[in-house]
Amino acid sequence: MRVVWAVAAVVAAAALVALRRRVFVVRVRGLSMSPTYGDGERIVMVRSARVRRGDVVAFRPPAAAGNGGPAVKRVAGLAGDTPAGEPVPPGQVFLTGDAGRSLDSTVYGPVPLDHVIGRAVRPRPAWTPPAPLGPAEGDARPAPPSDRAQDRPGELPDPA
């Protein structure tokens, strides 16, 4: 019976080590991913070389970005796409923040795929502003009454 427990413990430890190498947590720094992700928020990532448009990824930013740790951005373009008017070269991705202004590929260009460390396990979709509210369909309420003479039927305003 002790042998079974020892084997189970070794298998569990090996699985934990393998999982630890594949899954990691990264912290969002700054507001470039807001309002989707806030400053200081943690995201669970999985190490993967495969990325798709819309994925949220952690990557080693180029030296031009000026920060030391991994950054978090969204994949806006893959090789051959033209997200900023020029095609993304093979082996690179175009990364952008969800905020309107961000230090991302629009500033320092496409990022080599080998700089991508991992992608979010459950990425949130990019935030989009809600549609403006208007009258509900079938809403037949009349407009509020007006006190202006030109708005009353049959009356003309004074020419003064």
LINNORQUI-V198688 format. One record per helix or strand of 2 or more residues. SS is the DSSP state (h for helix, s for strand). FROM is the first residue (numbers start at 1). LEN is the number of residues. If there is no record, write none. Layout:
ss/from/len
SS/FROM/LEN
SS/FROM/LEN
This chain:
ss/from/len
h/2/21
s/23/5
s/42/5
s/56/4
h/63/3
s/71/7
s/92/5
h/105/4
s/111/2
h/113/3
s/116/5
h/149/3
